[in-house]
Amino acid sequence: MVAALMALAMALALWVFAYNFSYAKPERFTVPVRIPTSPGWAVSMDDNDRRMIDVDITYPRRFQSQVEQLFRTEGAVYVQVRPGDTLNEAGEDTQPIKVNLKESDLVVSRALGINDIQFHPHSITLTYVREMRKNLDVLPRLSDPPADYQVAYVPYCTPRAVAVRGPKDIISNATGIETEIIDISAPIPGPNLPEWTVTTTARLVPYVTVGTERYPVTLSEDSVQCRISLVRASIERTFDNVPIMLLAPPDYPYVASLREGESATSVRVRGPASVVNSLKLEDIILFVDVRGLKPIELYHTTPIEAEIVRVPNAGQLTITLGSPDRAVKVAEPTPPK
């Protein structure tokens, strides 16, 4: 019995020793690469620099769950490389630097017993670009204005330009720095207000756009003050061949008629977009008032009058006729036979 117990104790001790001090087989993880910049330089945003890299490691079995959790937590482990003294301050603005990776470049707690670190690939080539500082114009981005209003002038921002710092190959081609979208869609505080000014603080977006790509930059300002002037927006529509009617009372004793081929004209309507867009041809009534006309040998020259019906706020519209008047013939009625 004693021998059996001793054998069991030895087996348990061996298992504990093996569990605590034996190593798991090498395992591969993919980790991000952090690249501290050198003063006055930035890493190119082109695809020729590696942002992720594979690493093989071994570690004691007893830490397996902790290690796996650590490496699968984004940002918990990374490879840190440094350009060292290999950048030539008097050289080209763009300089490729090859960095050979060492075990010490893997930033991770060594208390977990991690060793036998192997990088794939074993080196990384980074393209460093000289940084520059440049003043760029502020470019306000606006939401849609309220219905029937439009931006009257180019928005004015203070300051009008900000200092931007970043890679020379990017900053030298940048033309402006945008704001976040400024919301100017709120209703105007008053009916039919001819003009309205929006004053607001707008945050700057820390990116510049070159071509179709956006690149992060450092800004001298976080925000700017912007003033946006809005005015009532007018649009114009033209309706062709709007019919012209003759206005006469039921007991009108004469016969009136328009000259042949002159029973219609065009109508140009201008006003708030919402009102103009709701207008239909049948809402436009054109007529010639013949109530005061009597028979003569020649034609009467009579003005055309216009009315808009069934359209709210029609009084805000300006109407221009293609022709201001019409020739009207007034004659005695033909006696019955």
Helices and strands as residue ranges (DSSP letters): H 2-21, E 27-34, E 41-43, E 52-58, G 61-63, H 64-71, E 78-80, E 94-100, G 103-105, E 106-107, G 110-112, E 115-120, E 123-142, E 149-151, E 156-158, E 161-167, H 168-171, E 176-182, E 195-203, E 207-210, E 213-216, E 218-219, E 223-232, E 234-247, E 255-258, E 264-272, H 273-277, G 281-283, E 284-289, E 300-303, E 305-308, G 314-316, E 318-321, E 325-331
